[in-house]
């Protein structure tokens, strides 16, 4: 019984996260950049010349605005983990 409950729990947890992180944004604009805790998100954004949006940030993320999709590649090389379309995940942040 415990194994089934554990499998159910991870299925319910992993599926939404996999869905959100599985696809990169397909257009320029507002983007949520997620970085590992050992990277400085502001510095990563500066390297790719992405504009910071808002005065605050989450522990692992930063709301940025990108001008073109090539900036996502530069952000990845600078240390970002993945990106989410800010319009699609606004329900997370409120």
TIVO-2410 file (N, C-alpha, C; in nm, 3 decimals):
# residues 94
REC num residu      c1      c2      c3 atome chaine
REC   1      X   0.081  -0.120   0.000     N      A
REC   1      X   0.000   0.000   0.000    CA      A
REC   1      X   0.086   0.127   0.000     C      A
REC   2      X   0.198   0.124   0.073     N      A
REC   2      X   0.283   0.241   0.079    CA      A
REC   2      X   0.347   0.270  -0.056     C      A
REC   3      X   0.385   0.165  -0.127     N      A
REC   3      X   0.448   0.182  -0.258    CA      A
REC   3      X   0.350   0.246  -0.356     C      A
REC   4      X   0.226   0.201  -0.356     N      A
REC   4      X   0.126   0.258  -0.445    CA      A
REC   4      X   0.102   0.406  -0.414     C      A
REC   5      X   0.097   0.440  -0.287     N      A
REC   5      X   0.076   0.580  -0.247    CA      A
REC   5      X   0.195   0.666  -0.290     C      A
REC   6      X   0.314   0.612  -0.277     N      A
REC   6      X   0.435   0.684  -0.318    CA      A
REC   6      X   0.437   0.707  -0.469     C      A
REC   7      X   0.401   0.606  -0.544     N      A
REC   7      X   0.395   0.618  -0.691    CA      A
REC   7      X   0.290   0.722  -0.731     C      A
REC   8      X   0.175   0.718  -0.667     N      A
REC   8      X   0.070   0.815  -0.696    CA      A
REC   8      X   0.116   0.956  -0.664     C      A
REC   9      X   0.180   0.974  -0.550     N      A
REC   9      X   0.228   1.106  -0.509    CA      A
REC   9      X   0.327   1.161  -0.611     C      A
REC  10      X   0.426   1.082  -0.649     N      A
REC  10      X   0.525   1.130  -0.745    CA      A
REC  10      X   0.465   1.153  -0.882     C      A
REC  11      X   0.367   1.075  -0.921     N      A
REC  11      X   0.300   1.097  -1.049    CA      A
REC  11      X   0.228   1.230  -1.051     C      A
REC  12      X   0.161   1.261  -0.941     N      A
REC  12      X   0.089   1.387  -0.933    CA      A
REC  12      X   0.183   1.507  -0.922     C      A
REC  13      X   0.300   1.485  -0.868     N      A
REC  13      X   0.397   1.593  -0.853    CA      A
REC  13      X   0.481   1.613  -0.978     C      A
REC  14      X   0.527   1.505  -1.037     N      A
REC  14      X   0.620   1.513  -1.150    CA      A
REC  14      X   0.551   1.555  -1.279     C      A
REC  15      X   0.431   1.510  -1.304     N      A
REC  15      X   0.364   1.541  -1.431    CA      A
REC  15      X   0.349   1.691  -1.456     C      A
REC  16      X   0.298   1.770  -1.361     N      A
REC  16      X   0.287   1.914  -1.388    CA      A
REC  16      X   0.422   1.982  -1.405     C      A
REC  17      X   0.520   1.942  -1.327     N      A
REC  17      X   0.653   2.001  -1.339    CA      A
REC  17      X   0.714   1.966  -1.474     C      A
REC  18      X   0.700   1.844  -1.517     N      A
REC  18      X   0.753   1.804  -1.647    CA      A
REC  18      X   0.683   1.879  -1.761     C      A
REC  19      X   0.555   1.899  -1.746     N      A
REC  19      X   0.481   1.974  -1.848    CA      A
REC  19      X   0.530   2.119  -1.857     C      A
REC  20      X   0.550   2.181  -1.744     N      A
REC  20      X   0.594   2.321  -1.743    CA      A
REC  20      X   0.735   2.338  -1.797     C      A
REC  21      X   0.825   2.247  -1.761     N      A
REC  21      X   0.965   2.264  -1.799    CA      A
REC  21      X   0.999   2.200  -1.932     C      A
REC  22      X   0.906   2.130  -1.991     N      A
REC  22      X   0.936   2.056  -2.113    CA      A
REC  22      X   0.947   2.140  -2.239     C      A
REC  23      X   0.886   2.255  -2.241     N      A
REC  23      X   0.884   2.336  -2.363    CA      A
REC  23      X   0.937   2.475  -2.334     C      A
REC  24      X   1.032   2.517  -2.416     N      A
REC  24      X   1.084   2.653  -2.405    CA      A
REC  24      X   0.983   2.750  -2.463     C      A
REC  25      X   0.987   2.874  -2.419     N      A
REC  25      X   0.899   2.975  -2.482    CA      A
REC  25      X   0.926   2.982  -2.632     C      A
REC  26      X   0.821   3.002  -2.709     N      A
REC  26      X   0.836   3.006  -2.855    CA      A
REC  26      X   0.826   3.148  -2.911     C      A
REC  27      X   0.834   3.247  -2.822     N      A
REC  27      X   0.828   3.386  -2.866    CA      A
REC  27      X   0.903   3.474  -2.765     C      A
REC  28      X   0.945   3.589  -2.810     N      A
REC  28      X   1.011   3.685  -2.722    CA      A
REC  28      X   0.907   3.747  -2.629     C      A
REC  29      X   0.954   3.805  -2.521     N      A
REC  29      X   0.864   3.870  -2.427    CA      A
REC  29      X   0.896   3.830  -2.284     C      A
REC  30      X   0.793   3.834  -2.199     N      A
REC  30      X   0.813   3.800  -2.058    CA      A
REC  30      X   0.843   3.653  -2.041     C      A
REC  31      X   0.947   3.625  -1.965     N      A
REC  31      X   0.993   3.489  -1.944    CA      A
REC  31      X   1.035   3.472  -1.799     C      A
REC  32      X   1.001   3.360  -1.740     N      A
REC  32      X   1.050   3.327  -1.607    CA      A
REC  32      X   1.174   3.240  -1.624     C      A
REC  33      X   1.288   3.291  -1.580     N      A
REC  33      X   1.414   3.219  -1.590    CA      A
REC  33      X   1.440   3.151  -1.456     C      A
REC  34      X   1.466   3.021  -1.458     N      A
REC  34      X   1.494   2.946  -1.336    CA      A
REC  34      X   1.642   2.910  -1.336     C      A
REC  35      X   1.708   2.943  -1.225     N      A
REC  35      X   1.852   2.920  -1.213    CA      A
REC  35      X   1.880   2.835  -1.089     C      A
REC  36      X   1.992   2.764  -1.088     N      A
REC  36      X   2.027   2.689  -0.967    CA      A
REC  36      X   2.064   2.785  -0.853     C      A
REC  37      X   2.054   2.739  -0.730     N      A
REC  37      X   2.078   2.828  -0.616    CA      A
REC  37      X   2.222   2.881  -0.608     C      A
REC  38      X   2.317   2.816  -0.668     N      A
REC  38      X   2.456   2.861  -0.662    CA      A
REC  38      X   2.489   2.965  -0.769     C      A
REC  39      X   2.396   2.995  -0.857     N      A
REC  39      X   2.416   3.099  -0.959    CA      A
REC  39      X   2.344   3.227  -0.917     C      A
REC  40      X   2.399   3.340  -0.953     N      A
REC  40      X   2.335   3.469  -0.929    CA      A
REC  40      X   2.246   3.499  -1.049     C      A
REC  41      X   2.115   3.497  -1.029     N      A
REC  41      X   2.020   3.513  -1.139    CA      A
REC  41      X   2.035   3.648  -1.208     C      A
REC  42      X   2.063   3.752  -1.132     N      A
REC  42      X   2.079   3.885  -1.191    CA      A
REC  42      X   2.202   3.888  -1.282     C      A
REC  43      X   2.309   3.826  -1.238     N      A
REC  43      X   2.431   3.822  -1.320    CA      A
REC  43      X   2.409   3.739  -1.447     C      A
REC  44      X   2.336   3.628  -1.436     N      A
REC  44      X   2.306   3.546  -1.554    CA      A
REC  44      X   2.226   3.628  -1.654     C      A
REC  45      X   2.128   3.703  -1.607     N      A
REC  45      X   2.047   3.787  -1.697    CA      A
REC  45      X   2.132   3.896  -1.761     C      A
REC  46      X   2.224   3.954  -1.684     N      A
REC  46      X   2.310   4.058  -1.738    CA      A
REC  46      X   2.399   4.007  -1.849     C      A
REC  47      X   2.449   3.885  -1.836     N      A
REC  47      X   2.537   3.828  -1.938    CA      A
REC  47      X   2.467   3.823  -2.074     C      A
REC  48      X   2.340   3.788  -2.074     N      A
REC  48      X   2.264   3.776  -2.199    CA      A
REC  48      X   2.190   3.904  -2.235     C      A
REC  49      X   2.211   4.009  -2.159     N      A
REC  49      X   2.147   4.138  -2.184    CA      A
REC  49      X   1.994   4.128  -2.183     C      A
REC  50      X   1.942   4.049  -2.091     N      A
REC  50      X   1.798   4.039  -2.073    CA      A
REC  50      X   1.756   4.146  -1.973     C      A
REC  51      X   1.641   4.205  -1.992     N      A
REC  51      X   1.590   4.309  -1.903    CA      A
REC  51      X   1.520   4.247  -1.783     C      A
REC  52      X   1.556   4.294  -1.666     N      A
REC  52      X   1.493   4.247  -1.543    CA      A
REC  52      X   1.358   4.317  -1.527     C      A
REC  53      X   1.258   4.243  -1.481     N      A
REC  53      X   1.124   4.297  -1.461    CA      A
REC  53      X   1.092   4.286  -1.312     C      A
REC  54      X   1.051   4.395  -1.254     N      A
REC  54      X   1.008   4.395  -1.114    CA      A
REC  54      X   1.121   4.412  -1.015     C      A
REC  55      X   1.085   4.459  -0.896     N      A
REC  55      X   1.187   4.482  -0.794    CA      A
REC  55      X   1.224   4.359  -0.713     C      A
REC  56      X   1.145   4.252  -0.721     N      A
REC  56      X   1.174   4.133  -0.640    CA      A
REC  56      X   1.189   4.011  -0.729     C      A
REC  57      X   1.243   3.905  -0.670     N      A
REC  57      X   1.260   3.781  -0.744    CA      A
REC  57      X   1.240   3.663  -0.650     C      A
REC  58      X   1.213   3.549  -0.708     N      A
REC  58      X   1.197   3.426  -0.631    CA      A
REC  58      X   1.335   3.367  -0.604     C      A
REC  59      X   1.346   3.273  -0.509     N      A
REC  59      X   1.477   3.217  -0.478    CA      A
REC  59      X   1.546   3.150  -0.598     C      A
REC  60      X   1.469   3.085  -0.686     N      A
REC  60      X   1.529   3.017  -0.800    CA      A
REC  60      X   1.494   3.082  -0.933     C      A
REC  61      X   1.418   3.189  -0.931     N      A
REC  61      X   1.373   3.244  -1.058    CA      A
REC  61      X   1.379   3.395  -1.064     C      A
REC  62      X   1.367   3.441  -1.185     N      A
REC  62      X   1.371   3.584  -1.210    CA      A
REC  62      X   1.285   3.612  -1.332     C      A
REC  63      X   1.200   3.710  -1.323     N      A
REC  63      X   1.117   3.749  -1.435    CA      A
REC  63      X   1.197   3.843  -1.523     C      A
REC  64      X   1.214   3.805  -1.648     N      A
REC  64      X   1.295   3.883  -1.742    CA      A
REC  64      X   1.215   3.906  -1.869     C      A
REC  65      X   1.263   3.999  -1.950     N      A
REC  65      X   1.205   4.019  -2.083    CA      A
REC  65      X   1.316   3.998  -2.184     C      A
REC  66      X   1.288   3.914  -2.283     N      A
REC  66      X   1.386   3.887  -2.387    CA      A
REC  66      X   1.338   3.946  -2.519     C      A
REC  67      X   1.435   3.984  -2.601     N      A
REC  67      X   1.404   4.043  -2.732    CA      A
REC  67      X   1.397   3.940  -2.842     C      A
REC  68      X   1.474   3.831  -2.827     N      A
REC  68      X   1.472   3.725  -2.928    CA      A
REC  68      X   1.506   3.592  -2.862     C      A
REC  69      X   1.474   3.485  -2.931     N      A
REC  69      X   1.493   3.352  -2.873    CA      A
REC  69      X   1.639   3.314  -2.860     C      A
REC  70      X   1.729   3.381  -2.932     N      A
REC  70      X   1.871   3.353  -2.919    CA      A
REC  70      X   1.921   3.388  -2.779     C      A
REC  71      X   1.854   3.479  -2.713     N      A
REC  71      X   1.893   3.513  -2.577    CA      A
REC  71      X   1.877   3.394  -2.483     C      A
REC  72      X   1.782   3.306  -2.510     N      A
REC  72      X   1.764   3.188  -2.425    CA      A
REC  72      X   1.889   3.100  -2.429     C      A
REC  73      X   1.950   3.085  -2.546     N      A
REC  73      X   2.073   3.007  -2.556    CA      A
REC  73      X   2.185   3.072  -2.476     C      A
REC  74      X   2.196   3.204  -2.484     N      A
REC  74      X   2.299   3.275  -2.408    CA      A
REC  74      X   2.274   3.263  -2.257     C      A
REC  75      X   2.149   3.267  -2.217     N      A
REC  75      X   2.115   3.252  -2.076    CA      A
REC  75      X   2.150   3.112  -2.026     C      A
REC  76      X   2.125   3.011  -2.109     N      A
REC  76      X   2.162   2.873  -2.071    CA      A
REC  76      X   2.312   2.859  -2.055     C      A
REC  77      X   2.387   2.917  -2.147     N      A
REC  77      X   2.533   2.910  -2.136    CA      A
REC  77      X   2.584   2.984  -2.013     C      A
REC  78      X   2.510   3.086  -1.970     N      A
REC  78      X   2.549   3.163  -1.852    CA      A
REC  78      X   2.510   3.095  -1.721     C      A
REC  79      X   2.427   2.989  -1.729     N      A
REC  79      X   2.396   2.912  -1.608    CA      A
REC  79      X   2.249   2.890  -1.578     C      A
REC  80      X   2.158   2.938  -1.660     N      A
REC  80      X   2.015   2.917  -1.634    CA      A
REC  80      X   1.978   2.771  -1.658     C      A
REC  81      X   1.886   2.720  -1.578     N      A
REC  81      X   1.841   2.582  -1.592    CA      A
REC  81      X   1.737   2.568  -1.703     C      A
REC  82      X   1.628   2.643  -1.690     N      A
REC  82      X   1.522   2.637  -1.791    CA      A
REC  82      X   1.439   2.764  -1.785     C      A
REC  83      X   1.347   2.777  -1.880     N      A
REC  83      X   1.266   2.897  -1.895    CA      A
REC  83      X   1.119   2.859  -1.908     C      A
REC  84      X   1.035   2.945  -1.858     N      A
REC  84      X   0.891   2.925  -1.868    CA      A
REC  84      X   0.829   3.051  -1.926     C      A
REC  85      X   0.731   3.033  -2.010     N      A
REC  85      X   0.655   3.146  -2.062    CA      A
REC  85      X   0.580   3.208  -1.945     C      A
REC  86      X   0.608   3.333  -1.916     N      A
REC  86      X   0.549   3.398  -1.798    CA      A
REC  86      X   0.396   3.402  -1.805     C      A
REC  87      X   0.341   3.414  -1.924     N      A
REC  87      X   0.195   3.417  -1.936    CA      A
REC  87      X   0.132   3.283  -1.903     C      A
REC  88      X   0.203   3.174  -1.930     N      A
REC  88      X   0.148   3.041  -1.904    CA      A
REC  88      X   0.160   3.001  -1.757     C      A
REC  89      X   0.250   3.063  -1.683     N      A
REC  89      X   0.270   3.024  -1.544    CA      A
REC  89      X   0.228   3.132  -1.445     C      A
REC  90      X   0.153   3.230  -1.491     N      A
REC  90      X   0.113   3.337  -1.400    CA      A
REC  90      X   0.025   3.285  -1.286     C      A
REC  91      X  -0.040   3.172  -1.303     N      A
REC  91      X  -0.123   3.117  -1.198    CA      A
REC  91      X  -0.038   3.070  -1.080     C      A
REC  92      X   0.091   3.040  -1.105     N      A
REC  92      X   0.179   2.998  -0.995    CA      A
REC  92      X   0.212   3.117  -0.906     C      A
REC  93      X   0.243   3.229  -0.970     N      A
REC  93      X   0.291   3.347  -0.897    CA      A
REC  93      X   0.179   3.439  -0.851     C      A
REC  94      X   0.060   3.419  -0.903     N      A
REC  94      X  -0.052   3.499  -0.858    CA      A
REC  94      X  -0.082   3.617  -0.939     C      A
***
